[in-house]
Amino acid sequence: MGNLFTATSPLGQIITCSEHRWENHIVAGHPSMRNKINLVIDAIENPSSIWESKTHPETRDVYFSHKSSDGAYTKVVIEGESVVSAWRQPEVKGNIGELKYVKV
């Protein structure tokens, strides 16, 4: 299996998501994400904010999309140059440390 997608963050980082990670972790753990690849790509390329991970500040970042019409954000966890996980949630919270980026 290869990469499902590649996206570039506003920090200039090229981030990939493998087909294996998408199917066996993201969709397996968060079935509502199955047809939401576009939301994950948008959260990486056009995030409303990027935070350091509170538990892995040196290796992980947490991206949040803009709140959508359904009242949810897309949260994407990045480690190095790879997507670790992604899901939808109602607030910007959960294992976030220092703010690294905010869209003006």
JOZIDA-V436607 format. One record per residue. N is the residue number from 1. PHI is phi in degrees with one decimal (* if undefined). PSI is psi in radians with two decimals (none if undefined). NEAR is the number of other ideal C-beta (glycine too) atoms within 10 Angstrom. Layout:
<<N | PHI | PSI | NEAR> <N | PHI | PSI | NEAR>>
This chain:
<<1 | * | 2.50 | 10> <2 | -109.8 | -2.77 | 7> <3 | -80.2 | 2.41 | 14> <4 | -81.3 | -0.72 | 18> <5 | -157.1 | 2.84 | 16> <6 | -130.2 | 2.41 | 12> <7 | -140.4 | 2.68 | 20> <8 | -112.1 | 2.21 | 12> <9 | -82.1 | 2.87 | 20> <10 | -66.7 | -0.19 | 13> <11 | -86.6 | 0.03 | 13> <12 | 84.5 | 0.13 | 6> <13 | -85.1 | 2.33 | 14> <14 | -93.2 | 2.08 | 10> <15 | -117.2 | 2.37 | 23> <16 | -118.5 | 2.78 | 17> <17 | -133.5 | 2.14 | 24> <18 | -79.3 | 2.71 | 16> <19 | -59.9 | -0.69 | 12> <20 | -61.4 | -0.83 | 12> <21 | -61.9 | -0.75 | 20> <22 | -60.9 | -0.92 | 21> <23 | -75.1 | -0.74 | 13> <24 | -93.0 | -0.15 | 12> <25 | -125.5 | -1.02 | 16> <26 | -66.7 | -1.01 | 24> <27 | -69.6 | -0.64 | 17> <28 | -62.5 | -0.67 | 12> <29 | -90.3 | -0.40 | 11> <30 | -137.3 | 1.31 | 14> <31 | -55.1 | -0.47 | 8> <32 | -67.4 | -0.20 | 10> <33 | -84.9 | -0.12 | 19> <34 | -44.8 | -0.89 | 12> <35 | -105.1 | 0.54 | 8> <36 | -117.8 | 0.47 | 18> <37 | -55.5 | -0.71 | 16> <38 | -60.6 | -0.58 | 10> <39 | -69.3 | -0.63 | 18> <40 | -69.2 | -0.78 | 26> <41 | -60.9 | -0.76 | 21> <42 | -63.9 | -0.69 | 18> <43 | -64.1 | -0.55 | 26> <44 | -78.1 | -0.80 | 28> <45 | -80.2 | -0.46 | 14> <46 | -141.1 | 0.97 | 14> <47 | -72.9 | 2.69 | 26> <48 | -81.5 | -0.50 | 16> <49 | -158.4 | 2.70 | 17> <50 | -130.6 | 2.30 | 23> <51 | -124.7 | 2.66 | 24> <52 | -70.7 | 2.58 | 18> <53 | -70.7 | 2.38 | 20> <54 | -68.0 | -0.64 | 13> <55 | -91.9 | -0.35 | 10> <56 | -133.1 | 1.01 | 15> <57 | -62.7 | -0.43 | 13> <58 | -85.3 | -0.35 | 6> <59 | -123.4 | -0.32 | 12> <60 | -123.3 | 2.53 | 18> <61 | -123.8 | 2.69 | 26> <62 | -121.8 | 2.08 | 25> <63 | -101.5 | 2.45 | 30> <64 | -124.9 | 2.40 | 23> <65 | -83.2 | 3.09 | 24> <66 | -71.2 | 2.62 | 13> <67 | -62.3 | 2.28 | 14> <68 | -94.5 | 3.12 | 12> <69 | -62.2 | -0.38 | 5> <70 | -87.2 | 0.08 | 7> <71 | 84.4 | 0.18 | 9> <72 | -115.1 | 2.69 | 16> <73 | -102.5 | 2.69 | 23> <74 | -97.9 | 2.19 | 25> <75 | -108.1 | 2.23 | 24> <76 | -127.0 | 2.19 | 28> <77 | -99.3 | 2.22 | 19> <78 | -116.3 | 2.33 | 26> <79 | -121.9 | 2.11 | 14> <80 | 62.8 | -1.97 | 11> <81 | -119.1 | 0.42 | 11> <82 | -130.0 | 2.55 | 13> <83 | -72.0 | 2.25 | 26> <84 | -95.2 | -0.80 | 19> <85 | -159.0 | 2.92 | 17> <86 | -159.4 | 2.47 | 27> <87 | -162.0 | 3.02 | 18> <88 | -104.6 | 2.47 | 18> <89 | -152.3 | 2.78 | 12> <90 | -78.9 | -0.29 | 10> <91 | -136.9 | 2.81 | 11> <92 | -85.7 | 1.72 | 16> <93 | -166.0 | 3.02 | 12> <94 | 96.8 | 1.77 | 14> <95 | 55.8 | 0.69 | 14> <96 | -111.2 | 2.47 | 19> <97 | -107.9 | -2.11 | 15> <98 | -73.0 | 2.47 | 9> <99 | -73.5 | 2.26 | 11> <100 | -106.4 | -0.48 | 16> <101 | -157.7 | 2.44 | 14> <102 | -139.5 | 2.34 | 11> <103 | -76.8 | 2.25 | 11> <104 | -88.0 | none | 2>>
